């Protein structure tokens, strides 16, 4: 068999392995939400106290993602990726065996450490083993878990809690993690750069502190007006530290993550407008089930069934994404599809108890189509023009922002609900139908404004990846 065929087959195998590891990590973060009440009863605490486990996981991700690229260069991607899977699998077992809130929080922190390395290093591996002509297929595969896991997580969690018990949410990771570990040892190369850069300790401390402050501030803001002082303080501190981090990275000879790739429009669009759109996409699996069960009077089964329409839309678009990008190019797809995604978000703000369920399902299905296309397009165009020698640094920054934005979907969804309540003078924390309507309208408008970057792209942007040829 020709070497190119062997190489292509090996690249696909590694891509599927990385996508599977991503799915395990992302599913774990969403499946837990349904189990919170049962876990709280088991630990003898109030359900709201369980938030500390979720926050600890996010904070561990935020702190250690920036250093993942440097560690992968130092120890080799196979060593770090395999170690991350092993740590994530072990900590999953510890979560399942936890007998109290604090032991659970400690285990979740370890899971966050594993996830902090698993996602960015996994994507770095895929970028290194994939040729540019196959990049769209590879990126389309590894972004799939980010679309599917948030939708499948809640119903799967409900099933496990109903017919088994909450520890099985974590024990489910054990066979998956062991299988992924064996395949990593067999398939993933461990090549390291010949020139090793020293650790930028100052950049690590600054970026970690900035992300912790931002995550804490935004998470606190989602709790309502009673915590507004802490929220504003955390966000303000995070923004100041972020500015200091950027200043440091621009001046340091070997920064923890370089900002050079931001000079490329195809990379910058995914960092700026793309981050906003990923957050908006992440609010949908949070806002829609709440809307259905608290304002439209549906039960959990009906709500879960309707949310699965989003997954059906994701699946349907997956089959034609490459053809659409090849036919129309990135600029046109990002603009037109972005507008359609904005409209589909705002359309959710028109649902009432009288809206036919078939129409609700159709709107969610169409929204799933558009969010899938936008998510895949942004993730693919991001590395289209990044030179090989800059991939590691560019991937570290992208992974940090990607993990942060995907984790902030719930937080920003709660913020949108609170803002919707403020706009009409309604008490926060007790959303009614009008609050949900305003929240969806706000998110739709945010997506529309974030398309400015796409407007500035040239018509032939990243055509080496999409295969689009101008007429």
C-alpha positions as CSV (number, residue, x, y, z in Angstrom):
1,X,0.0,0.0,0.0
2,X,1.4,3.5,-0.8
3,X,2.9,5.5,2.0
4,X,0.4,8.3,1.5
5,X,-2.5,5.9,1.9
6,X,-0.9,4.4,5.1
7,X,-0.3,7.9,6.4
8,X,-3.9,9.0,5.6
9,X,-5.3,5.9,7.3
10,X,-3.1,6.5,10.4
11,X,-4.1,10.2,10.5
12,X,-7.8,9.2,10.5
13,X,-7.3,6.6,13.2
14,X,-5.5,9.2,15.4
15,X,-8.3,11.8,14.7
16,X,-11.0,9.3,15.8
17,X,-9.1,8.5,18.9
18,X,-8.7,12.2,19.8
19,X,-12.4,12.8,19.1
20,X,-13.4,9.9,21.3
21,X,-11.2,11.3,24.2
22,X,-12.8,14.7,23.7
23,X,-16.3,13.2,23.8
24,X,-15.5,11.4,27.1
25,X,-14.3,14.6,28.6
26,X,-17.1,16.8,27.4
27,X,-19.8,14.3,28.1
28,X,-18.6,14.1,31.7
29,X,-19.0,17.8,32.1
30,X,-22.6,17.8,30.9
31,X,-24.0,14.5,32.1
32,X,-23.3,15.5,35.7
33,X,-25.9,18.3,35.7
34,X,-28.9,15.9,35.9
35,X,-27.4,14.0,38.8
36,X,-26.8,17.0,41.1
37,X,-29.9,16.6,43.3
38,X,-29.2,12.9,43.9
39,X,-25.6,13.6,44.6
40,X,-26.5,16.3,47.0
41,X,-28.8,14.0,49.0
42,X,-26.0,11.4,49.0
43,X,-23.5,13.9,50.4
44,X,-26.0,15.4,52.8
45,X,-25.8,18.9,51.4
46,X,-28.0,21.4,49.6
47,X,-28.1,21.0,45.8
48,X,-26.8,24.6,45.3
49,X,-23.6,23.5,47.3
50,X,-22.7,21.1,44.5
51,X,-21.8,24.0,42.3
52,X,-18.4,24.0,44.0
53,X,-17.5,20.8,42.2
54,X,-18.4,22.3,38.8
55,X,-16.5,25.5,39.6
56,X,-13.4,23.6,40.8
57,X,-13.3,21.7,37.5
58,X,-13.6,24.9,35.4
59,X,-10.9,26.6,37.5
60,X,-8.5,23.7,37.1
61,X,-9.0,23.9,33.3
62,X,-8.5,27.6,33.3
63,X,-5.2,27.5,35.2
64,X,-3.5,24.6,33.5
65,X,-4.5,24.9,29.8
66,X,-2.0,27.6,29.1
67,X,0.9,25.4,30.2
68,X,-0.2,22.3,28.2
69,X,1.6,23.3,25.0
70,X,4.9,23.8,26.8
71,X,4.5,20.5,28.6
72,X,3.7,18.7,25.4
73,X,6.8,20.1,23.7
74,X,8.9,19.2,26.7
75,X,7.7,15.6,27.3
76,X,6.2,14.7,24.0
77,X,2.5,14.7,22.9
78,X,2.0,11.0,23.4
79,X,3.3,11.1,26.9
80,X,1.2,14.1,27.9
81,X,-2.0,13.0,26.1
82,X,-1.7,9.5,27.5
83,X,-1.0,10.9,31.0
84,X,-4.0,13.2,30.7
85,X,-6.3,10.3,29.8
86,X,-4.9,8.2,32.7
87,X,-5.4,11.0,35.2
88,X,-8.9,11.8,33.9
89,X,-9.8,8.1,34.1
90,X,-8.4,7.7,37.6
91,X,-10.1,10.8,38.9
92,X,-13.4,9.6,37.4
93,X,-13.1,6.5,39.6
94,X,-12.4,8.7,42.6
95,X,-15.4,10.8,41.8
96,X,-17.6,7.7,41.8
97,X,-16.2,6.5,45.1
98,X,-16.5,10.0,46.8
99,X,-18.4,9.9,50.1
100,X,-18.6,13.7,50.7
101,X,-18.6,17.1,49.0
102,X,-15.0,17.9,49.6
103,X,-13.6,14.6,48.4
104,X,-15.7,14.9,45.3
105,X,-14.4,18.5,44.8
106,X,-10.8,17.3,45.1
107,X,-11.5,14.5,42.5
108,X,-13.2,17.0,40.2
109,X,-10.1,19.2,40.4
110,X,-7.9,16.3,39.3
111,X,-10.3,15.7,36.4
112,X,-9.9,19.3,35.5
113,X,-6.1,18.8,35.4
114,X,-6.5,15.9,33.1
115,X,-9.0,17.7,30.8
116,X,-6.7,20.7,30.7
117,X,-4.1,18.7,28.9
118,X,-6.3,16.2,27.0
119,X,-8.1,18.7,24.7
120,X,-5.3,21.1,23.6
121,X,-2.7,18.4,23.3
122,X,-5.1,16.1,21.5
123,X,-5.9,18.8,18.9
124,X,-2.2,19.5,18.6
125,X,-1.5,15.9,17.7
126,X,-4.2,16.0,15.0
127,X,-2.8,19.2,13.5
128,X,0.6,17.6,13.3
129,X,-0.4,14.3,11.7
130,X,-2.9,15.8,9.2
131,X,-2.1,17.3,5.8
132,X,-3.7,20.7,4.9
133,X,-5.9,19.1,2.3
134,X,-7.4,16.8,4.9
135,X,-7.7,19.4,7.6
136,X,-11.4,20.2,7.1
137,X,-12.3,16.5,7.5
138,X,-10.1,16.1,10.6
139,X,-11.3,19.3,12.4
140,X,-14.9,18.4,11.5
141,X,-14.4,15.1,13.3
142,X,-12.9,16.5,16.5
143,X,-15.4,19.4,16.9
144,X,-18.2,16.9,16.7
145,X,-18.0,16.0,20.5
146,X,-18.5,19.7,21.3
147,X,-21.8,19.7,19.5
148,X,-23.1,16.3,20.6
149,X,-22.0,16.0,24.2
150,X,-23.9,19.0,25.6
151,X,-27.1,17.7,24.0
152,X,-26.8,14.0,24.9
153,X,-25.4,14.6,28.4
154,X,-28.5,15.6,30.2
155,X,-30.8,12.8,29.0
156,X,-28.0,10.2,29.5
157,X,-27.5,11.5,33.0
158,X,-31.2,11.3,33.7
159,X,-31.3,7.7,32.5
160,X,-28.3,6.6,34.6
161,X,-29.6,8.4,37.7
162,X,-33.1,6.9,37.2
163,X,-32.1,3.3,36.5
164,X,-28.8,3.0,38.3
165,X,-27.2,5.6,40.6
166,X,-25.0,8.7,40.2
167,X,-21.6,7.0,40.6
168,X,-22.2,5.2,37.3
169,X,-21.9,8.6,35.5
170,X,-18.2,8.5,36.4
171,X,-17.7,4.7,36.2
172,X,-18.8,4.9,32.6
173,X,-15.4,6.6,31.9
174,X,-13.3,3.7,33.1
175,X,-13.6,1.3,30.1
176,X,-13.5,4.2,27.7
177,X,-10.4,5.7,29.3
178,X,-8.5,2.4,29.4
179,X,-9.3,1.7,25.7
180,X,-8.2,5.2,24.7
181,X,-5.0,4.8,26.7
182,X,-4.1,1.6,24.9
183,X,-4.8,3.1,21.5
184,X,-2.7,6.2,22.4
185,X,0.3,4.0,23.2
186,X,-0.1,2.2,19.8
187,X,-1.0,5.1,17.4
188,X,0.2,8.5,18.7
189,X,3.7,9.7,17.8
190,X,5.9,11.2,20.4
191,X,7.9,13.6,18.4
192,X,9.3,16.7,20.2
193,X,10.7,19.9,18.8
194,X,14.4,20.0,18.5
195,X,14.7,23.5,20.1
196,X,13.2,23.5,23.6
197,X,11.9,26.8,24.9
198,X,12.2,27.6,28.6
199,X,9.1,27.8,30.8
200,X,7.6,31.3,31.0
201,X,6.7,31.2,34.7
202,X,5.5,34.8,34.8
203,X,3.2,34.2,31.8
204,X,1.9,31.1,33.4
205,X,1.1,32.8,36.7
206,X,-0.5,35.9,35.0
207,X,-2.7,33.9,32.6
208,X,-3.8,31.4,35.3
209,X,-4.7,34.2,37.7
210,X,-6.6,36.1,34.9
211,X,-8.6,33.1,33.9
212,X,-9.4,32.2,37.5
213,X,-10.7,35.7,38.2
214,X,-12.7,35.8,35.0
215,X,-14.3,32.4,35.5
216,X,-15.1,33.2,39.1
217,X,-16.5,36.6,38.2
218,X,-18.7,35.3,35.4
219,X,-19.8,32.3,37.5
220,X,-20.8,34.6,40.3
221,X,-22.6,37.0,38.0
222,X,-24.8,34.1,36.9
223,X,-26.1,33.8,40.5
224,X,-28.0,37.1,40.4
225,X,-27.9,40.6,41.8
226,X,-27.0,39.5,45.4
227,X,-23.5,38.7,44.3
228,X,-23.0,41.6,41.9
229,X,-20.1,43.2,43.8
230,X,-18.0,40.0,43.8
231,X,-18.9,39.4,40.2
232,X,-17.9,42.9,39.0
233,X,-14.7,42.7,41.1
234,X,-13.7,39.3,39.7
235,X,-14.4,40.3,36.1
236,X,-12.5,43.6,36.5
237,X,-9.5,41.9,38.0
238,X,-9.6,39.3,35.3
239,X,-9.6,41.9,32.5
240,X,-6.7,43.8,34.1
241,X,-4.7,40.6,34.5
242,X,-5.5,39.6,30.9
243,X,-4.2,43.0,29.7
244,X,-1.0,42.4,31.7
245,X,-0.7,38.9,30.3
246,X,-1.0,40.2,26.7
247,X,1.6,42.9,27.4
248,X,4.0,40.4,28.9
249,X,3.6,37.9,26.0
250,X,4.3,40.7,23.5
251,X,7.6,41.6,25.3
252,X,8.9,38.2,26.5
253,X,11.4,36.5,24.1
254,X,9.9,33.0,24.8
255,X,6.3,33.6,26.0
256,X,4.1,30.8,27.3
257,X,1.8,31.4,24.3
258,X,2.7,33.5,21.3
259,X,0.2,36.0,19.8
260,X,1.8,36.0,16.4
261,X,-1.0,34.0,14.8
262,X,-3.4,36.8,15.5
263,X,-1.9,38.6,12.5
264,X,-3.7,36.1,10.3
265,X,-7.3,37.0,9.6
266,X,-8.4,33.4,9.4
267,X,-7.0,32.7,12.9
268,X,-8.2,36.0,14.4
269,X,-11.8,35.5,13.3
270,X,-12.0,32.3,15.4
271,X,-10.4,34.0,18.4
272,X,-12.6,37.1,18.5
273,X,-16.0,36.7,16.9
274,X,-15.7,32.9,17.0
275,X,-15.3,32.9,20.8
276,X,-18.5,34.9,21.1
277,X,-20.4,32.6,18.8
278,X,-19.1,29.5,20.7
279,X,-20.4,30.9,24.0
280,X,-23.8,31.6,22.3
281,X,-23.9,28.1,20.9
282,X,-23.2,26.8,24.4
283,X,-26.2,28.6,26.0
284,X,-28.7,26.6,23.9
285,X,-28.6,23.2,25.7
286,X,-28.9,25.2,29.0
287,X,-31.7,27.7,28.1
288,X,-34.0,25.4,26.1
289,X,-34.6,22.7,28.7
290,X,-35.2,25.4,31.4
291,X,-37.6,27.1,29.1
292,X,-39.6,24.0,28.3
293,X,-39.9,22.8,31.9
294,X,-40.3,26.1,33.9
295,X,-42.2,28.3,31.4
296,X,-43.9,26.0,28.9
297,X,-45.0,23.3,31.4
298,X,-43.4,20.3,29.7
299,X,-42.1,17.3,31.7
300,X,-38.5,16.1,31.6
301,X,-39.1,13.4,29.0
302,X,-40.9,15.9,26.6
303,X,-38.1,18.4,27.1
304,X,-35.4,15.9,26.5
305,X,-37.1,14.7,23.3
306,X,-37.3,18.2,21.9
307,X,-33.7,19.0,22.8
308,X,-32.6,15.9,20.8
309,X,-33.9,17.7,17.7
310,X,-30.8,19.9,18.0
311,X,-28.7,16.7,17.9
312,X,-30.6,15.6,14.8
313,X,-29.8,18.9,13.1
314,X,-26.1,18.5,14.0
315,X,-26.0,15.0,12.6
316,X,-27.8,16.0,9.3
317,X,-25.4,19.0,8.7
318,X,-22.4,16.8,9.3
319,X,-23.0,14.9,6.1
320,X,-22.8,18.0,3.9
321,X,-20.5,20.4,5.7
322,X,-17.5,19.8,3.4
323,X,-19.6,20.1,0.2
324,X,-21.2,23.4,1.4
325,X,-17.8,24.9,2.2
326,X,-16.3,23.8,-1.0
327,X,-19.2,25.3,-3.0
328,X,-19.5,28.6,-1.2
329,X,-16.2,29.2,0.6
330,X,-15.6,30.2,4.3
331,X,-16.6,33.9,4.1
332,X,-20.0,33.4,2.6
333,X,-20.8,30.4,4.8
334,X,-19.7,32.2,8.0
335,X,-21.8,35.3,7.2
336,X,-25.0,33.7,5.8
337,X,-25.0,30.8,8.2
338,X,-24.1,33.1,11.1
339,X,-27.2,35.2,10.3
340,X,-29.4,32.1,10.1
341,X,-28.0,30.9,13.5
342,X,-28.8,34.3,15.0
343,X,-32.4,34.1,13.7
344,X,-32.8,30.6,15.0
345,X,-31.7,31.7,18.4
346,X,-34.1,34.6,18.4
347,X,-36.9,32.3,17.1
348,X,-36.7,30.4,20.4
349,X,-37.8,33.6,22.1
350,X,-41.1,33.3,20.3
351,X,-42.1,30.0,21.8
352,X,-45.3,30.0,24.0
353,X,-47.3,27.2,25.6
354,X,-49.6,27.3,22.5
355,X,-46.7,26.8,20.0
356,X,-47.2,23.4,18.3
357,X,-44.5,20.9,19.4
358,X,-43.8,20.0,15.8
359,X,-42.9,23.7,15.1
360,X,-40.7,23.8,18.2
361,X,-38.9,20.7,17.1
362,X,-38.4,22.1,13.6
363,X,-36.9,25.4,14.9
364,X,-34.5,23.4,17.1
365,X,-33.6,21.1,14.2
366,X,-32.8,24.1,12.0
367,X,-30.8,25.6,14.8
368,X,-28.8,22.4,15.1
369,X,-28.0,22.6,11.4
370,X,-26.7,26.2,11.7
371,X,-24.8,25.8,14.9
372,X,-23.0,22.7,13.5
373,X,-22.0,24.5,10.3
374,X,-20.8,27.5,12.2
375,X,-18.9,25.5,14.8
376,X,-17.1,23.4,12.2
377,X,-16.3,26.3,9.9
378,X,-14.8,28.4,12.7
379,X,-12.7,25.5,14.0
380,X,-11.5,24.6,10.5
381,X,-10.5,28.0,9.2
382,X,-8.6,28.8,12.4
383,X,-5.5,26.8,11.5
384,X,-5.8,27.1,7.7
385,X,-3.0,29.6,7.4
386,X,-0.9,28.9,10.5
387,X,2.6,27.8,9.6
388,X,3.8,24.4,11.0
389,X,6.3,26.0,13.3
390,X,3.6,28.2,14.9
391,X,0.9,25.5,15.3
392,X,1.8,24.6,18.9
393,X,1.7,28.2,20.2
394,X,-1.5,29.0,18.2
395,X,-3.1,25.8,19.4
396,X,-2.4,26.6,23.1
397,X,-4.2,30.0,22.8
398,X,-7.0,28.5,20.8
399,X,-7.5,25.6,23.3
400,X,-7.5,28.0,26.2
401,X,-10.2,30.1,24.7
402,X,-12.1,27.1,23.4
403,X,-12.3,25.4,26.8
404,X,-13.2,28.7,28.5
405,X,-16.0,29.6,26.1
406,X,-17.5,26.1,26.0
407,X,-17.6,26.1,29.8
408,X,-19.1,29.5,30.0
409,X,-22.3,28.6,28.0
410,X,-24.2,27.9,31.2
411,X,-22.9,31.0,32.9
412,X,-23.7,33.3,30.0
413,X,-27.1,31.7,29.6
414,X,-27.8,32.6,33.3
415,X,-26.5,36.1,32.7
416,X,-28.8,36.5,29.7
417,X,-31.8,35.4,31.8
418,X,-30.8,37.9,34.5
419,X,-30.3,40.7,32.0
420,X,-33.7,39.9,30.4
421,X,-35.2,40.3,33.9
422,X,-33.5,43.6,34.5
423,X,-34.7,45.0,31.2
424,X,-38.3,44.6,32.3
425,X,-37.9,45.2,36.0
426,X,-38.6,41.6,36.9
427,X,-37.0,39.9,40.0
428,X,-33.9,37.9,39.1
429,X,-33.7,34.2,39.9
430,X,-37.3,33.5,39.1
431,X,-37.5,33.6,35.3
432,X,-40.8,33.6,33.5
433,X,-41.6,33.3,29.9
434,X,-40.8,36.9,29.1
435,X,-37.4,36.6,30.7
436,X,-36.6,33.6,28.5
437,X,-37.8,35.5,25.4
438,X,-35.5,38.4,26.2
439,X,-32.6,36.1,26.9
440,X,-32.9,34.4,23.4
441,X,-33.3,37.8,21.7
442,X,-30.2,39.0,23.5
443,X,-28.1,36.0,22.4
444,X,-29.4,36.3,18.8
445,X,-28.3,39.9,18.7
446,X,-24.9,39.1,20.2
447,X,-24.3,36.5,17.4
448,X,-25.3,39.0,14.8
449,X,-22.8,41.6,16.1
450,X,-20.0,39.1,16.3
451,X,-20.1,38.5,12.5
452,X,-18.1,41.7,11.8
453,X,-14.9,39.7,11.6
454,X,-16.3,37.4,8.9
455,X,-17.4,40.4,6.9
456,X,-13.7,41.5,6.7
457,X,-12.5,38.2,5.2
458,X,-11.6,38.0,1.6
459,X,-13.8,35.8,-0.6
460,X,-10.9,33.3,-1.2
461,X,-10.0,33.0,2.5
462,X,-8.6,29.6,3.4
463,X,-9.5,28.1,0.0
464,X,-6.5,25.8,0.4
465,X,-8.5,24.0,3.0
466,X,-12.1,24.4,1.7
467,X,-11.2,23.7,-1.9
468,X,-13.5,26.6,-2.9
469,X,-12.7,28.1,-6.3
470,X,-14.1,31.6,-7.2
471,X,-16.1,31.7,-10.4
